[in-house]
């Protein structure tokens, strides 16, 4: 028995089940990060002094470029699959995961520099917010890497049975990935520049 609306849109919502599900999930993620961003803003506005220059702006900027490039490679992966080019689509999906790994390696060196100076979340309110926001964002990146690795590895078997459903799964992963990138687009200026 086949599950309905895995490829075709539902008549009531105009969305396939997976797309509806990912949009509902992303709505909950917006609320989570929205609450954290609001907490940051309230703490910052209420602070008498706020530290500046504690973060490596160049490394944050490089990570921003990496994530923007990874959004592009994710779109190209989906586009290649829609054009029935599995090999290129899979290659771009793997490239997206590699870019995400490079982001995490850069973040590791940034965290290591702070911890080597004894600066952890306990050091100041600013660093507590920094580690909370970037740590949660990093967990979302790890989640994205796991899904992309699955789709490029064992999950790729679906391409042989149902290429449209496989392309849809990559599209839904792309929606999640664009959200993760968008969160960083807000995190970078708030934490590194302001």
C-alpha positions in Angstrom: 0.0 0.0 0.0 1.4 3.4 -1.0 1.1 6.5 1.2 -0.9 9.2 -0.7 0.4 12.7 -1.4 4.1 11.9 -1.2 4.7 13.5 -4.6 1.4 15.1 -5.6 0.0 18.0 -3.7 -2.9 17.5 -1.3 -6.2 18.9 -2.6 -6.9 20.7 0.8 -3.6 22.4 1.3 -2.0 22.4 -2.2 1.2 20.9 -0.6 2.5 17.4 -0.6 2.6 15.8 2.9 6.4 16.2 3.3 6.3 19.9 2.3 3.5 20.6 4.7 5.3 18.8 7.4 8.6 20.6 6.9 6.8 24.0 6.9 5.1 23.1 10.2 8.4 22.0 11.7 10.1 25.2 10.5 7.4 27.3 12.1 8.2 25.7 15.4 11.9 26.4 14.8 11.1 30.1 14.1 9.4 30.3 17.5 12.4 28.7 19.2 15.0 31.0 17.6 12.7 33.9 17.9 12.5 33.5 21.6 16.3 33.2 21.9 16.8 36.3 19.7 14.2 38.2 21.8 16.0 37.2 25.0 19.3 38.4 23.5 17.8 41.8 22.5 16.2 42.3 25.9 19.4 41.4 27.8 21.4 43.7 25.5 19.1 46.7 25.7 19.0 46.3 29.5 22.8 46.0 29.9 24.8 49.0 31.1 27.8 47.9 29.1 28.1 45.3 26.3 31.3 43.8 25.2 32.6 44.5 21.7 35.4 42.8 19.8 35.3 39.5 21.6 34.5 37.5 18.5 36.6 36.9 15.4 34.7 38.9 12.8 36.7 37.5 9.9 36.0 33.9 10.8 32.4 34.7 11.2 32.4 36.4 7.8 34.1 33.4 6.2 31.4 31.1 7.8 28.7 33.4 6.4 30.1 33.0 2.9 30.4 29.2 3.4 26.8 28.9 4.4 25.5 31.1 1.6 27.5 28.9 -0.9 26.0 25.8 0.7 22.5 27.2 0.1 23.4 27.6 -3.6 24.8 24.1 -3.8 21.6 22.7 -2.2 19.4 24.5 -4.8 21.6 23.2 -7.6 21.4 19.7 -6.2 17.6 19.8 -6.3 17.6 21.4 -9.8 19.9 18.7 -11.1 17.5 16.0 -9.7 14.5 17.7 -11.3 16.4 17.5 -14.6 16.9 13.8 -14.0 20.6 14.1 -13.4 21.1 11.9 -10.4 24.9 11.9 -10.4 25.2 15.7 -10.4 22.4 16.1 -7.9 24.0 13.7 -5.5 27.4 15.4 -6.0 26.0 18.8 -5.1 24.3 17.3 -2.1 27.6 15.9 -0.9 29.3 19.3 -1.6 26.6 21.0 0.6 27.4 18.6 3.4 31.1 19.2 3.0 30.6 22.9 3.2 28.6 22.4 6.4 31.4 20.4 7.8 33.9 23.2 7.0 31.6 25.6 8.8 31.7 23.3 11.9 35.5 23.0 11.7 35.8 26.8 11.7 33.4 27.0 14.6 35.4 24.4 16.5 38.6 26.6 16.2 36.6 29.6 17.3 35.2 27.8 20.4 38.7 26.4 21.1 40.2 29.9 21.1 37.6 31.0 23.7 38.0 28.0 25.9 41.9 28.3 25.8 41.5 31.8 27.3 39.1 30.4 30.0 36.1 32.1 28.3 33.1 29.8 28.4 29.4 30.4 28.9 30.1 31.1 32.6 32.4 34.0 31.7 29.8 36.6 30.8 26.2 37.1 29.8 27.4 37.8 26.3 29.3 34.6 26.0 26.5 32.6 27.5 24.2 34.0 24.8 26.9 33.4 22.1 27.5 29.8 23.1 23.7 29.1 23.4 22.8 30.6 20.1 25.7 29.3 18.1 25.7 25.9 19.8 22.0 25.4 19.0 22.7 26.5 15.5 25.6 24.1 15.3 23.3 21.2 16.4 21.0 22.2 13.5 23.9 22.0 11.1 24.8 18.6 12.4 21.2 17.5 11.8 21.3 18.8 8.3 24.6 16.9 7.6 23.0 13.7 8.9 20.0 14.0 6.6 22.2 15.0 3.6 24.5 12.0 4.3 21.5 9.7 4.4 20.0 11.0 1.2 23.4 10.8 -0.6 24.1 7.4 0.8 21.5 4.7 1.7 18.5 6.9 1.0 19.6 7.3 -2.6 18.1 3.9 -3.4 14.7 5.7 -3.5 15.9 7.4 -6.8 15.6 4.0 -8.6 12.0 3.4 -7.3 10.6 6.9 -7.3 12.8 9.8 -8.6 10.1 12.4 -7.9 9.8 11.4 -4.3 13.6 11.4 -3.9 13.8 14.9 -5.4 11.0 16.0 -3.0 13.0 14.8 0.0 16.0 16.7 -1.2 13.8 19.8 -1.7 12.4 19.5 1.9 16.0 19.1 3.2 16.8 22.2 1.2 14.0 24.2 2.9 15.4 23.1 6.3 18.9 24.0 5.1 17.9 27.5 3.9 16.3 28.1 7.3 19.6 27.1 9.1 21.5 29.5 6.8 19.0 32.3 7.4 19.4 31.9 11.2 23.1 32.4 10.7 22.5 35.5 8.5 20.8 37.0 11.6 23.3 35.6 14.1 26.4 37.0 12.4 25.5 40.7 12.5 23.8 40.5 15.9 26.7 38.7 17.7 29.8 39.7 15.6 29.1 43.2 14.3 26.8 45.1 16.6 
